[in-house]
């Protein structure tokens, strides 16, 4: 039992060493990744240049949602984002080599190409969240402190589950193209803004059906002490991060079915 983590740690050390060996390239990759996250935040700031409130929320209140989303997505992208490469392994048959090893399939795929360069995104996301929380008047209680930690962890688990679930499509549909990005990166954009600015079936599907509304919007309402303009009770904000557990269970089930469905190259 004590030896089980060692192969995974060896894979991780190998990836860190390989990526850091080309220092200039590594530094450029880190910089471009930070810039990508900065641009996401700047988009929100530009939007508020033309309006004082969005969906009834001020810039400072909206930035709490931005910070929760930025940190959760960046951390999930860092840890399991490269799982989207599974379609390459399925298409080329390289997944066979992973399956014959006495190790978990998902951890191997994650650690085979973990993008260390994306770590700076998580740091920037945490900074945005910290500044946003400091700029608003929050009555900090034990419950709210616990909610903040719970919401961040839940958001990471939620986005990680979306990455895994959408990557699993490759077991049936190798040429899935940008299908996964519509839910991963598209979901990140959706959760960046108050969900009450969306309407109709789009909000019902993404916010409630797929659960994106429970990543940042409802936890932010609870932290800010705001009532929900859409009418849900206040306790939903505290329970919202728990949705990530349901999504994770669903993603795990889809992944297991996909691995069992795999029939080597050409499947």
N, C-alpha and C positions, 0 to 999 in steps of 0.2 A: 504493500500500500504506500509505503514511504517513497518508493522509487517511481511511482506513477507520474508525478509532475515533472520529473527530470527530462524526459524527451521533449515535452512542450517548452520547457525553459531553454533547452538547447536550440530549438527552432527559433525561439524569440531572440536569443542572443545572436544567432547567425544572421537574422534579418537586420537587427540593429547595427551589427558590425559591417554588413555589406552596404547598407544605405549610408552609413556615416563615413565610409572609406573614401567616397568622392565628395570632399567637403564643399567645394564650390557648387556642385550640382545640388547637394543636400540643402545648402543655404538658400539657393534660388527657389527650390521647391517649397521650403518653409515660408519664404517671403511671399510667394504667389498664393499659397494657401491662406495666409493671413489676409492678404489683399482681397481674396474672394469673399471672406467673411465680413470684412470691413465694408465692402460694397453692398452687401445685404443690409447692413445696418444703415448705411447712407441712404439707401432707397427709402427707408421709413422716414428718415429725417427730411429728405426732399419732399416727400408727400405731405408732411406737416408744415412745410413752407407755404402751402396753398390752402390749408385749413387749420383751424384752431383745435378741432376735435374730430375724432374718427370713431363713429359708432357710439358717441357719447363719452369717449375716453380722451383724456389729454395726452400730450406727447409723453410726459413722465410716466403716466399709468400704462400707456401702450408699450413703453420701453421695458417694463417688467415682463410682459409677454415675449418681447423680442429677446430679452436676456435668457429667459427660461428655454425658449426654443433654440437659440444659438448654442448654448452650453450643452443641452441634451443631444441635439443633432450632431454637433462636433464630436462629442465623446463617443456616440454610437458609430459614427463614421470612422473614427480612429480604431475602434475595437473590432468591428465586424463589417465595415463598409466594403472591404475588398472581396467579400463573399460573392459580390455580383460577377466576379470573374469565373464563377463555377460553370457558366455556359461555355467558356473556353476549354475548361478541363473535360466537360462532357463531350464537346464537339471533337476534340483531338484524342480522346481516350485516356488522357493523363489521369483521370479520376481513378482508373483501375489501380494505379500504383498507390494511391491514397487508401483505397479500400482494403488492400491486402496487408497493410500495416496494422499491428495490434494496438491501434490508437483510435480515438474518436474522430470521425470524418470531419465534422464541423470545426472542432478546435484545430485540426491540421490545416484545413483550408484557410482559416483565419490567420494562423501564425506563419503560413508559407509566404505571405506577402503583406504583412501588417505595415500600414503606411505611417511610419514614425514621424514623417514630415508634417503630418496633420495634427500633431500634438499642440502646436501653437494655436490652432483654431479653438481648442478647448480652453486654453488660457485666455484668449481674447473673449470668448463667450462668457467665461466666469467674470471677467472684468466688466463687461457690459452689464451683466446681471447685478454685480455688486454696486456699480454706479447708479443703476436704475433704482435699486432698493433704497440706497442712501438718499436719493433725491425726492422720494415720496414720504408722506407722513403715515407710517405704519405703526399700529399699536402692537408692539412685539410681545407675544405671550408664548408660553411653552408650546401651546398647540400650533401656533404659527411658525415657530422655529422648526418644529418637527415636520410640519407641512412643507416647508421650504426644502428640507433635506429629502423628504419623501417624494416631492414633486420632481426634483432634479433626477433622482435615481429612477423614478417611474418613467420620466421622459426618455432617459437613456435606454431603458429596457424596451420602451414602446418603439422607438426608432430602430433599435437593433433588431427587433422582431419583424418590423416591416422590411428591413434589408434582407433578412433570412427568407421570409415568406415570398417576396418577389423574386429572389434569386432561385428559389425552388422551381419556378415555372420552367427553367431551363431543362428540367428532367423530362418534360413533355414537349416543350416548344423551344428548340435551341436558338432559332433566329428570332428571339423575342424583342430584339432591338431596344427601343427606349421605353418599353412597357414598365419596367421596374422603376425608372426615373420618375414616371408620372406619379408614383405613390411615395417614393422616398424624397426626392427634391421638391416635387410638387406638394407633398404633404408638409414639408418644412415651410414653404411659402404660405401655405394655408394657415398654419398655426402661428405665424408671425403676427397676424392681424386679429383684432377682435372678431369673433365668428358672427356677431350680429350684423356685420356689414354684408354678409352673404345672405342669400334668400332662396326660398323654394327647395327643389329637390337637391340642388348642389350642397346646401348646408345640411340637409337631412342625411345625405349619403356620407359626406366626408366628416362632418362634425360628430354625428351620432352613430351612423351605421358603421363607419370605419374607426371611430373613436378619436379622431384628431382634435376634436374640441376639448378633450379632457387632458391634453398634454400641457398646455400653457394657459388657455383662456380661463377655465374654471378654477384652477389653483391660484391664478393671479387675482381673480375676483375675491377669493377667500383671504388672500394676503392683504389686499387693499381694503377689505371690509365693504365691498360694493355689492349691491343686489344685482341679480342677473336680469338684464333687459328682456331676456327671452322667457323669463318666468320660472326657472327652476329654483328650488329652495337652496338656502345657503350651505347646507351640509354637503351638497354635491361637490363643492370645491374641495372639501377635505377628503372626500371619497374618490375623487376623480383619478388620482394616480394609480389606484387599484385596478383600473381598466387595463393597465399595461400588463398585469399578470394574466388576464384573460387573453389578450392579444399574443402574449408570449407562448401560452399553451397552444393556441391555434397555429402559430408559426411553427412550433416544434412538431406538431402533428403533421403539418403539410411537408415539412422537411423529411421526416421519417418515411412518409409514404413515397416521396420523390426518390429517396435513396433506394428504397426497395424496388421501385419501378425501373431503375437504371439497368440497362442491359448492354453495357459497354459501347464502343464506338458505333455510331449509326443508329443508336436507339432513339 
